């Protein structure tokens, strides 16, 4: 479940500073190489198609990406939408994202260092890929209301985060704990899909929560060079996600929240 706010929890500022330091290190070489590998690229391609389908983003859509990192998902979305704005607190990530956008000659992509868009800016779609589970509770609990103010009527928020019930996490912590820590920042945690969805329902959104995968995303992290292997596991995931008992043990969950 989501942690309850308590006076002895780390301050929001200290958590954000640790997250910034962690991601600066991550995006100073390792992430660029890792995210460019075939299986990880295949995962991002699948994710981008799914985002377009679930949010119904199209040629006239303005999209905001929170915690965009080096922009690998955003640059896959760019050819299919009107504009994408990516925000990230890591200067190294933003520099890399801008360089890649320029290399691809994309003119409808903007990457900005920070956590908030310009005041009054409005979007048709907002996405947050593996971001919510990094946020301090104080920010997470307030986020749905803030997002509602950024979305146009009928706009959609999409997020993807690790589930607290994921079987892959339990196995990974037992068999490969050091590798698990390599991919985790000091303050991140897994989230409860139902409790997270309720945060958005409480803010007036119409909400769906879906499980995204069982083993394909962890596979891409463990075997990033094996594109064919990822595709095989992804195909298996599409079957496993239809089985209610196994679905609850899935690795990552999606929130699809529509503003009335």
TITI-642418 format. One record per residue (C-alpha): residue in three letters; x, y, z. Coordinates in Angstrom, 2 decimals, decimal comma, m for minus. Each point is the difference from the previous one (the first is absolute). Example, Ala and Ser with C-alpha at 12.3 -4.5 7.8 and 13.67 -1.06 7.14 Angstrom:
BEGIN
NODE	ALA	12,30	m4,50	7,80;
NODE	SER	1,37	3,44	m0,66;
END
This chain:
BEGIN
NODE	UNK	0,00	0,00	0,00;
NODE	UNK	0,99	3,63	m0,27;
NODE	UNK	1,87	1,15	3,05;
NODE	UNK	m1,88	2,22	2,44;
NODE	UNK	1,51	3,41	0,56;
NODE	UNK	1,81	0,15	3,32;
NODE	UNK	2,08	2,71	1,63;
NODE	UNK	3,13	m2,16	0,03;
NODE	UNK	0,00	m0,65	m3,76;
NODE	UNK	2,74	1,72	m2,03;
NODE	UNK	m0,83	3,51	m1,12;
NODE	UNK	m1,20	0,54	m3,56;
NODE	UNK	3,02	2,16	m0,80;
NODE	UNK	2,48	m2,62	1,21;
NODE	UNK	m1,70	m2,75	m2,00;
NODE	UNK	0,04	2,10	m3,18;
NODE	UNK	3,67	0,81	0,51;
NODE	UNK	0,85	m3,69	0,35;
NODE	UNK	m2,07	m0,80	m3,09;
NODE	UNK	1,78	2,74	m1,97;
NODE	UNK	3,41	m1,29	1,08;
NODE	UNK	m0,92	m3,60	m0,83;
NODE	UNK	m1,30	0,86	m3,45;
NODE	UNK	2,91	2,27	m0,79;
NODE	UNK	2,26	m2,99	0,56;
NODE	UNK	m2,32	m2,29	m1,96;
NODE	UNK	m0,15	2,38	m2,97;
NODE	UNK	3,72	0,65	m0,12;
NODE	UNK	0,71	m2,96	m2,25;
NODE	UNK	m1,64	m3,22	1,18;
NODE	UNK	m3,60	0,79	m0,92;
NODE	UNK	0,86	1,25	m3,49;
NODE	UNK	1,75	m3,27	m0,81;
NODE	UNK	m2,51	m2,24	1,75;
NODE	UNK	m3,14	1,64	m1,44;
NODE	UNK	1,41	m0,23	m3,54;
NODE	UNK	0,35	m3,79	0,16;
NODE	UNK	m2,40	m2,08	m2,14;
NODE	UNK	m2,29	m1,55	2,64;
NODE	UNK	m0,39	3,27	1,90;
NODE	UNK	m0,72	1,78	m3,26;
NODE	UNK	m2,63	m2,63	m0,86;
NODE	UNK	m1,65	0,56	3,39;
NODE	UNK	m0,15	3,75	m0,61;
NODE	UNK	m1,45	m0,54	m3,49;
NODE	UNK	m2,74	m2,21	1,44;
NODE	UNK	m0,68	2,52	2,75;
NODE	UNK	m0,24	2,94	m2,40;
NODE	UNK	m2,58	m1,82	m2,14;
NODE	UNK	m1,98	m0,90	3,10;
NODE	UNK	0,01	3,61	1,25;
NODE	UNK	m1,30	1,23	m3,35;
NODE	UNK	m2,75	m2,63	0,07;
NODE	UNK	m1,14	0,45	3,61;
NODE	UNK	0,10	3,81	0,03;
NODE	UNK	m1,25	0,40	m3,59;
NODE	UNK	2,72	2,59	m0,55;
NODE	UNK	0,10	1,10	m3,63;
NODE	UNK	1,28	2,56	m2,46;
NODE	UNK	m1,58	2,93	1,86;
NODE	UNK	1,01	m1,06	3,52;
NODE	UNK	2,32	1,89	2,32;
NODE	UNK	1,77	m2,42	2,34;
NODE	UNK	1,87	0,73	3,23;
NODE	UNK	2,43	m2,60	1,33;
NODE	UNK	0,93	0,20	3,68;
NODE	UNK	3,38	m1,52	0,85;
NODE	UNK	0,90	m0,45	m3,68;
NODE	UNK	3,61	m1,08	0,61;
NODE	UNK	1,95	m0,05	m3,26;
NODE	UNK	m3,23	0,15	m2,01;
NODE	UNK	0,11	m3,47	m1,53;
NODE	UNK	m3,77	m0,51	0,27;
NODE	UNK	m0,81	3,62	m0,87;
NODE	UNK	2,01	m0,13	m3,23;
NODE	UNK	m1,95	m3,10	m1,03;
NODE	UNK	m3,27	1,86	0,63;
NODE	UNK	1,05	3,19	m1,80;
NODE	UNK	m0,74	m1,09	m3,61;
NODE	UNK	m3,61	m0,80	0,95;
NODE	UNK	m1,03	3,12	1,94;
NODE	UNK	0,00	3,78	m0,33;
NODE	UNK	2,42	0,81	2,82;
NODE	UNK	1,71	m1,62	2,97;
NODE	UNK	1,56	1,83	2,95;
NODE	UNK	2,29	m2,05	2,24;
NODE	UNK	0,93	1,01	3,56;
NODE	UNK	2,76	m1,53	2,08;
NODE	UNK	1,98	1,08	3,06;
NODE	UNK	3,28	m1,45	m1,37;
NODE	UNK	2,06	2,48	m2,07;
NODE	UNK	1,94	m2,89	m1,59;
NODE	UNK	m3,20	m1,68	m1,13;
NODE	UNK	m1,39	3,20	m1,51;
NODE	UNK	3,23	0,70	m1,88;
NODE	UNK	m0,05	m3,49	m1,49;
NODE	UNK	m3,68	0,24	m0,93;
NODE	UNK	0,54	3,34	m1,75;
NODE	UNK	3,00	m1,35	m1,91;
NODE	UNK	m1,96	m3,03	m1,18;
NODE	UNK	m2,96	2,13	m1,07;
NODE	UNK	2,31	2,25	m2,00;
NODE	UNK	1,70	m3,00	m1,60;
NODE	UNK	m3,41	m1,26	m1,12;
NODE	UNK	m0,99	3,51	m1,20;
NODE	UNK	m3,17	m0,01	2,10;
NODE	UNK	m1,48	3,49	0,32;
NODE	UNK	m3,05	m0,94	2,07;
NODE	UNK	1,97	m1,14	3,07;
NODE	UNK	1,14	2,14	2,94;
NODE	UNK	1,98	m1,28	2,98;
NODE	UNK	0,18	2,13	3,13;
NODE	UNK	1,89	m0,40	3,27;
NODE	UNK	m2,52	0,24	2,81;
NODE	UNK	m3,14	m1,52	1,49;
NODE	UNK	m2,76	2,38	m1,11;
NODE	UNK	m1,12	1,29	m3,43;
NODE	UNK	m0,54	3,69	m0,63;
NODE	UNK	m2,84	1,43	2,08;
NODE	UNK	m3,30	m0,26	m1,83;
NODE	UNK	1,29	m2,45	m2,60;
NODE	UNK	m2,58	m2,66	m0,96;
NODE	UNK	0,38	m3,45	m1,53;
NODE	UNK	m2,19	m2,70	m1,53;
NODE	UNK	2,09	m2,84	1,44;
NODE	UNK	2,41	m0,21	2,93;
NODE	UNK	2,22	m3,06	0,47;
NODE	UNK	2,25	m1,12	2,84;
NODE	UNK	2,08	m3,10	m0,73;
NODE	UNK	1,49	m1,56	3,15;
NODE	UNK	m0,33	3,30	1,86;
NODE	UNK	m2,75	m0,21	2,63;
NODE	UNK	1,86	m2,56	2,11;
NODE	UNK	2,90	2,46	0,32;
NODE	UNK	m2,17	2,83	1,35;
NODE	UNK	m0,16	0,84	3,72;
NODE	UNK	m3,46	m0,68	1,41;
NODE	UNK	m0,73	3,70	0,46;
NODE	UNK	0,49	0,61	m3,73;
NODE	UNK	m1,69	m3,23	m1,11;
NODE	UNK	m3,15	0,62	2,04;
NODE	UNK	m0,35	3,53	m1,42;
NODE	UNK	0,87	m0,95	m3,59;
NODE	UNK	m3,47	m0,94	m1,36;
NODE	UNK	m1,43	3,42	0,81;
NODE	UNK	3,02	1,71	m1,57;
NODE	UNK	m0,31	m2,14	m3,12;
NODE	UNK	m3,67	0,88	m0,30;
NODE	UNK	0,98	3,66	m0,28;
NODE	UNK	2,49	m0,80	m2,80;
NODE	UNK	m2,33	m2,15	m2,13;
NODE	UNK	m2,56	1,24	m2,49;
NODE	UNK	m3,57	m1,29	0,56;
NODE	UNK	m0,03	m3,63	m1,11;
NODE	UNK	3,77	m0,18	0,34;
NODE	UNK	1,69	m3,22	1,09;
NODE	UNK	2,74	m0,80	2,49;
NODE	UNK	1,99	m3,22	m0,49;
NODE	UNK	2,54	m1,47	2,41;
NODE	UNK	2,00	m3,21	0,32;
NODE	UNK	1,49	m1,09	3,33;
NODE	UNK	1,10	m3,16	1,86;
NODE	UNK	m2,67	m1,84	1,97;
NODE	UNK	0,47	m0,84	3,66;
NODE	UNK	m1,29	m3,51	m0,76;
NODE	UNK	2,32	m0,73	m2,93;
NODE	UNK	1,40	m3,52	0,02;
NODE	UNK	3,05	1,04	m2,00;
NODE	UNK	1,04	2,40	2,78;
NODE	UNK	m0,27	m2,67	2,70;
NODE	UNK	2,05	m2,43	m2,08;
NODE	UNK	2,56	2,65	m0,94;
NODE	UNK	0,57	1,10	3,59;
NODE	UNK	0,67	m3,61	0,98;
NODE	UNK	2,16	m1,12	m2,94;
NODE	UNK	1,73	3,15	m1,29;
NODE	UNK	m0,21	2,64	2,77;
NODE	UNK	3,08	1,93	m1,10;
NODE	UNK	m1,26	0,35	m3,56;
NODE	UNK	m3,40	1,11	1,31;
NODE	UNK	1,67	2,77	2,00;
NODE	UNK	1,93	1,12	m3,08;
NODE	UNK	m3,27	0,99	m1,67;
NODE	UNK	m1,59	1,62	3,05;
NODE	UNK	0,40	3,45	1,51;
NODE	UNK	0,23	0,37	3,81;
NODE	UNK	m3,57	1,21	0,52;
NODE	UNK	m2,04	m1,82	m2,63;
NODE	UNK	m2,52	m2,65	1,01;
NODE	UNK	m2,64	m2,19	m1,60;
NODE	UNK	m3,57	1,32	m0,02;
NODE	UNK	m3,39	m1,55	0,61;
NODE	UNK	m1,97	0,20	m3,28;
NODE	UNK	m3,39	0,36	1,73;
NODE	UNK	1,13	2,67	2,45;
NODE	UNK	1,68	1,94	m2,79;
NODE	UNK	m3,14	m0,14	m2,13;
NODE	UNK	m2,05	1,27	2,95;
NODE	UNK	2,16	3,12	0,21;
NODE	UNK	m1,16	0,92	m3,50;
NODE	UNK	m3,64	m0,98	0,58;
NODE	UNK	0,02	2,21	3,06;
NODE	UNK	1,07	2,92	m2,21;
NODE	UNK	m2,93	m0,55	m2,35;
NODE	UNK	1,68	m2,00	m2,76;
NODE	UNK	m1,59	m2,94	m1,78;
NODE	UNK	2,61	m2,70	0,63;
NODE	UNK	1,06	m3,35	m1,43;
NODE	UNK	2,85	m2,01	1,48;
NODE	UNK	1,59	m2,74	m2,10;
NODE	UNK	2,98	m2,34	0,41;
NODE	UNK	2,56	0,59	m2,71;
NODE	UNK	2,24	m3,05	0,20;
NODE	UNK	1,13	m3,02	1,96;
NODE	UNK	3,56	m0,64	m1,11;
NODE	UNK	0,81	1,94	m3,16;
NODE	UNK	1,19	3,25	1,57;
NODE	UNK	2,21	m1,77	2,58;
NODE	UNK	1,31	m2,14	m2,87;
NODE	UNK	1,04	3,12	m1,94;
NODE	UNK	1,91	1,21	3,05;
NODE	UNK	1,81	m3,31	0,53;
NODE	UNK	0,64	m0,83	m3,66;
NODE	UNK	0,06	3,38	m1,76;
NODE	UNK	1,76	m1,28	m3,13;
NODE	UNK	m2,51	m2,79	m0,76;
NODE	UNK	m2,77	1,63	m2,07;
NODE	UNK	m1,47	m3,31	m1,23;
NODE	UNK	m0,12	m1,30	3,57;
NODE	UNK	m1,88	3,12	1,13;
NODE	UNK	m2,56	m0,44	m2,76;
NODE	UNK	m0,56	m3,63	0,99;
NODE	UNK	m0,52	0,93	3,66;
NODE	UNK	m2,25	2,89	m1,02;
NODE	UNK	m2,16	m2,42	m2,00;
NODE	UNK	m0,21	m2,24	3,06;
NODE	UNK	m0,93	3,02	2,12;
NODE	UNK	m2,93	0,76	m2,27;
NODE	UNK	m1,36	m3,45	0,88;
NODE	UNK	0,86	0,13	3,71;
NODE	UNK	m1,67	3,38	0,42;
NODE	UNK	m3,29	m1,62	m0,99;
NODE	UNK	0,17	m2,36	3,00;
NODE	UNK	m1,54	1,73	3,07;
NODE	UNK	1,98	m1,95	2,62;
NODE	UNK	3,38	0,69	m1,63;
NODE	UNK	m0,94	3,51	m1,04;
NODE	UNK	m0,06	1,14	3,62;
NODE	UNK	3,68	m0,99	0,28;
NODE	UNK	1,00	2,03	m3,06;
NODE	UNK	3,12	2,15	0,07;
NODE	UNK	m1,27	3,44	m0,98;
NODE	UNK	m3,39	1,69	0,02;
NODE	UNK	m1,50	2,79	m2,04;
NODE	UNK	m2,29	2,83	1,02;
NODE	UNK	m2,16	1,43	m2,77;
NODE	UNK	m1,83	2,97	1,49;
NODE	UNK	m2,31	2,24	m2,03;
NODE	UNK	m0,96	3,49	1,05;
NODE	UNK	m3,77	0,57	m0,38;
END
